[in-house]
């Protein structure tokens, strides 16, 4: 409570918001409403989610439905900006002596179009399809396409065991493992001596929870079922998670082999699920959870691999014009990596 004019003016609206969130039996009423809407009418209690086949839940934010349908394509300017960003990141990572892999994690509806809600009709290409066509055959603008590997993984689907969470937006344990294995296969193809763990080497352990699920936010988790598992690799590096003063979350991973390659990963929530699996393959792996890659981190870490992992929705929410690397930022790293003297001035 405050007697200031500004605080008194704001108090009624703030109190009403608090009361709506705290009044008695609120949770019970919301859960009852969700049960009726989902169980009786088959509709979502929130506009952020729509219900698809077999009661799967699909996120509608970031124009997900419109992009899937082809109703929100790239214009030529934004498409070219993304292609330029990919070319810029690859060229300057190469110049700094690092391999570069930009991964776009597909939206769930991209891998499971047969489960989308009935009103999600394809009328044109998605932004990912446009970018893939733009980059086809390019030696400079390239991203690593996980769609074939994840679609192939569907062959082993079973009830409550798909590649993505039925009630969420992310890939689950099996999808995470397939992405990890496919990415490291590409890294090995680029010349870094890394062998991913095989499916027989990892163990699948139930977490006891439901994992990524919109049902929890709908107060419907107790009657909408989903299983969650964790992929436990045979070895995990020493992982320290921290939050920087600017609010950016980082994971610093130190592997057991000091001679192993060094890596930097810029990522969103999809990349975060890969940290444990990747941690033991590198002598040092620094993971930055941020929407834009940071050239100063590359200059500081001097990695052998620059990995970027962002969900397909980033093609809507991120502004590529804000994220190019500047060549000058890499000068210190280039100087430190130099192994050959071209000219010496003798006093």
C-alpha positions in Angstrom: 0.0 0.0 0.0 1.2 3.5 -0.8 -0.4 6.9 -0.5 1.2 8.3 -3.6 -1.2 9.5 -6.3 0.2 7.2 -8.9 -0.1 4.1 -6.7 -3.6 5.0 -5.6 -4.6 5.4 -9.3 -3.2 2.0 -10.2 -4.5 0.2 -7.1 -8.1 -0.7 -8.2 -7.0 -2.4 -11.4 -4.1 -4.2 -9.7 -6.4 -5.4 -6.9 -8.9 -6.8 -9.4 -6.2 -8.6 -11.2 -5.0 -10.1 -8.0 -8.5 -11.1 -6.9 -9.3 -12.8 -10.2 -6.2 -14.9 -9.7 -6.7 -15.7 -6.0 -10.4 -16.1 -5.3 -11.6 -19.3 -3.6 -12.1 -22.5 -5.6 -10.5 -20.8 -8.7 -8.3 -23.9 -9.5 -11.3 -26.2 -9.1 -13.5 -24.1 -11.3 -10.9 -23.8 -14.0 -10.2 -27.5 -13.9 -14.0 -28.2 -14.2 -14.3 -25.8 -17.1 -11.3 -27.4 -18.9 -12.7 -30.9 -18.4 -16.1 -29.9 -19.9 -14.6 -28.1 -22.8 -12.0 -30.8 -23.6 -13.9 -33.9 -22.6 -17.5 -33.0 -23.7 -17.0 -30.5 -26.6 -13.5 -31.4 -27.7 -12.4 -27.7 -27.8 -9.5 -25.9 -26.2 -10.1 -23.7 -23.1 -7.6 -21.2 -24.5 -7.0 -19.5 -27.9 -3.3 -20.3 -27.6 -4.0 -24.0 -28.3 -6.2 -25.9 -30.7 -7.1 -29.6 -30.6 -6.1 -32.0 -33.3 -6.4 -35.6 -34.1 -6.4 -38.0 -31.1 -6.7 -34.9 -28.8 -3.2 -33.7 -29.7 -2.6 -30.1 -28.7 -1.1 -27.6 -31.2 0.2 -24.1 -30.3 -1.3 -21.2 -32.2 1.2 -18.5 -31.2 3.9 -17.1 -33.6 1.4 -17.5 -36.5 1.8 -21.2 -36.3 -1.5 -22.1 -37.9 -1.1 -19.4 -40.6 2.5 -20.4 -41.4 1.6 -24.1 -41.6 -1.3 -23.2 -44.0 0.9 -21.1 -46.2 -1.1 -17.9 -45.3 1.9 -16.1 -43.8 4.8 -16.6 -46.1 8.1 -14.7 -46.2 8.1 -11.7 -48.4 11.2 -11.4 -50.6 13.0 -9.0 -48.3 12.7 -11.1 -45.2 13.6 -14.3 -47.1 16.7 -12.7 -48.4 17.6 -11.4 -45.0 17.5 -14.9 -43.6 19.6 -16.2 -46.4 22.1 -13.4 -45.9 22.2 -14.2 -42.1 23.0 -17.9 -42.8 25.8 -16.9 -45.2 27.2 -14.3 -42.9 27.4 -16.7 -39.9 28.9 -19.5 -41.9 31.5 -17.3 -43.6 32.8 -15.7 -40.4 32.7 -18.9 -38.4 34.8 -20.5 -41.1 37.2 -17.5 -41.0 37.6 -18.0 -37.3 38.6 -21.6 -37.9 35.3 -23.1 -36.7 32.8 -25.4 -38.5 29.3 -24.0 -38.5 26.0 -25.8 -38.3 22.8 -23.9 -38.2 19.9 -26.2 -37.2 16.2 -25.4 -37.6 14.1 -27.6 -35.3 10.8 -28.2 -37.1 7.5 -27.3 -35.5 5.5 -30.3 -34.4 3.0 -29.7 -37.2 5.8 -29.9 -39.7 6.6 -33.5 -38.6 3.0 -34.5 -37.8 0.8 -32.7 -40.4 -1.7 -35.6 -40.2 -2.5 -34.7 -36.6 -3.2 -31.0 -37.0 -6.7 -29.5 -36.2 -9.3 -29.9 -39.0 -9.2 -26.2 -39.9 -5.4 -26.2 -40.6 -5.5 -26.6 -44.4 -2.3 -26.4 -46.6 -2.7 -23.7 -49.2 1.0 -22.8 -49.8 4.6 -23.3 -48.7 5.7 -22.7 -45.1 8.5 -20.3 -44.3 10.8 -23.3 -43.7 10.0 -24.7 -47.1 10.6 -21.3 -48.7 14.0 -21.0 -47.0 15.0 -24.5 -47.9 14.2 -23.8 -51.6 16.1 -20.5 -51.4 19.2 -22.3 -49.9 19.1 -25.3 -52.2 22.3 -25.5 -54.1 23.9 -22.5 -52.3 27.4 -22.8 -51.1 27.0 -19.9 -48.7 23.5 -19.8 -47.3 22.9 -23.2 -45.7 21.0 -24.7 -42.7 21.0 -28.3 -41.5 17.6 -29.8 -42.3 16.3 -32.2 -39.6 13.0 -32.9 -41.3 14.0 -36.1 -43.1 15.5 -37.7 -39.9 12.6 -36.8 -37.7 10.1 -38.0 -40.2 12.0 -41.3 -40.6 11.9 -41.7 -36.8 8.1 -41.8 -36.9 8.4 -45.4 -38.1 9.0 -46.4 -34.5 6.1 -44.4 -33.0 3.8 -46.1 -30.5 1.1 -44.8 -28.2 2.5 -42.2 -25.8 5.9 -42.6 -27.6 6.2 -40.2 -30.5 9.0 -37.9 -31.6 7.2 -34.8 -30.2 5.0 -34.4 -27.1 1.4 -35.0 -28.0 0.2 -32.2 -25.6 3.2 -29.8 -26.0 5.3 -28.2 -28.6 8.8 -29.7 -28.2 10.4 -32.9 -29.3 10.5 -35.5 -26.5 13.3 -37.9 -25.5 13.2 -39.9 -28.7 13.1 -36.8 -30.8 15.9 -35.2 -28.8 18.1 -38.3 -29.3 17.4 -38.4 -33.1 18.2 -34.7 -33.4 21.4 -35.1 -31.4 22.6 -38.1 -33.3 21.8 -36.6 -36.7 23.5 -33.3 -35.8 26.7 -35.0 -34.6 26.8 -37.1 -37.8 26.8 -33.9 -39.7 29.6 -32.5 -37.5 31.7 -35.6 -38.1 31.1 -35.2 -41.8 32.5 -31.7 -41.6 35.7 -33.1 -40.2 35.5 -33.1 -36.4 36.3 -36.5 -34.9 33.1 -37.0 -32.8 31.1 -40.2 -32.5 27.6 -39.9 -31.1 26.3 -42.5 -28.7 24.2 -45.2 -30.3 20.6 -46.0 -29.2 21.9 -49.1 -27.5 24.4 -47.1 -25.4 21.8 -44.7 -23.9 19.0 -45.6 -21.4 15.5 -44.3 -21.4 14.2 -43.4 -17.9 10.7 -42.3 -17.0 10.7 -38.9 -15.3 7.5 -39.5 -13.3 5.9 -36.3 -14.9 4.1 -35.5 -18.0 6.8 -33.4 -19.7 6.0 -30.5 -21.9 2.2 -30.2 -21.7 -0.4 -27.5 -22.3 -2.7 -29.5 -20.1 -0.9 -28.3 -17.0 -1.6 -24.7 -17.9 -5.2 -25.6 -18.5 -5.6 -27.2 -15.1 -6.4 -30.4 -17.0 -3.2 -32.4 -16.3 -4.9 -34.8 -13.9 -7.3 -36.2 -16.6 -5.3 -35.7 -19.9 -2.5 -38.3 -20.1 1.0 -37.9 -21.4 4.2 -39.9 -20.6 7.6 -38.3 -20.3 11.1 -39.9 -20.5 14.7 -38.8 -20.2 17.5 -40.1 -22.4 20.4 -40.9 -20.1 23.7 -41.0 -22.0 26.5 -43.3 -20.7 28.6 -40.2 -19.9 27.7 -36.6 -19.0 30.2 -33.8 -18.8 30.5 -31.5 -15.8 27.6 -29.1 -16.5 27.3 -25.8 -14.7 24.2 -23.7 -15.4 24.1 -20.0 -14.6 22.2 -16.8 -15.3 24.2 -13.8 -16.4 23.5 -10.3 -15.0 21.8 -9.4 -18.3 19.3 -12.3 -17.7 20.8 -14.6 -20.4 21.1 -18.3 -19.3 24.3 -20.2 -20.0 25.4 -23.8 -19.6 29.2 -24.4 -19.3 30.1 -28.0 -20.0 33.5 -29.6 -19.5 34.1 -33.0 -20.9 36.5 -35.7 -19.7 38.9 -35.5 -22.7 40.9 -32.2 -22.7 42.0 -32.9 -26.3 38.4 -33.1 -27.6 37.1 -30.2 -29.8 35.7 -27.0 -28.3 32.2 -25.8 -29.2 29.7 -23.0 -28.7 26.0 -23.5 -29.1 23.4 -20.7 -29.4 19.9 -22.0 -28.9 16.4 -21.7 -27.6 14.4 -24.3 -25.6 14.8 -26.9 -28.3 18.6 -26.7 -28.0 18.5 -26.8 -24.3 17.3 -30.4 -24.3 20.5 -31.4 -26.2 23.0 -30.1 -23.6 23.3 -33.3 -21.5 23.8 -35.5 -24.6 26.4 -33.1 -26.1 28.2 -32.3 -22.9 30.7 -35.2 -22.9 31.8 -34.9 -26.5 33.7 -31.7 -26.1 36.5 -30.5 -23.9 34.5 -27.4 -23.4 31.0 -26.6 -24.6 29.4 -23.2 -23.9 25.7 -23.0 -24.5 24.0 -19.6 -24.7 20.2 -19.5 -24.4 19.4 -16.3 -26.4 17.5 -15.4 -29.6 20.6 -14.1 -31.3 24.1 -15.4 -31.7 26.9 -13.4 -30.1 30.2 -12.9 -32.1 32.1 -11.9 -29.0 31.4 -15.3 -27.4 33.0 -17.0 -30.5 36.0 -14.7 -30.3 36.4 -15.4 -26.6 35.9 -19.2 -26.8 37.8 -19.9 -30.1 35.6 -23.0 -30.7 36.1 -25.7 -33.3 32.3 -25.8 -33.8 29.7 -23.1 -33.8 26.2 -24.7 -33.4 23.0 -22.8 -33.7 19.7 -24.6 -32.8 16.4 -22.7 -33.1 12.9 -23.8 -33.6 11.1 -23.2 -36.9 8.9 -20.5 -35.1 12.1 -18.4 -35.0 11.5 -17.7 -38.7 8.5 -15.6 -37.4 9.7 -14.2 -34.1 13.4 -13.4 -34.8 14.6 -10.5 -36.8 17.6 -11.6 -39.0 18.6 -8.1 -39.8 19.6 -7.6 -36.2 21.9 -10.6 -36.0 24.8 -10.4 -38.5 28.3 -10.9 -37.3 30.8 -8.1 -37.9 34.2 -9.2 -39.2 36.0 -6.9 -36.9 34.7 -8.8 -33.8 36.7 -11.8 -34.9 40.1 -10.1 -35.4 41.4 -11.1 -31.8 40.3 -14.7 -32.4 42.0 -14.8 -35.8 45.2 -13.4 -34.4 45.3 -16.0 -31.5 44.7 -18.8 -33.9 47.3 -17.7 -36.4 50.0 -20.4 -36.8 52.2 -19.0 -39.6 54.2 -15.8 -39.8 53.9 -14.0 -43.1 56.1 -11.0 -42.3 58.3 -10.1 -39.4 59.8 -6.6 -38.8 63.2 -7.0 -37.2 64.2 -4.1 -34.9 
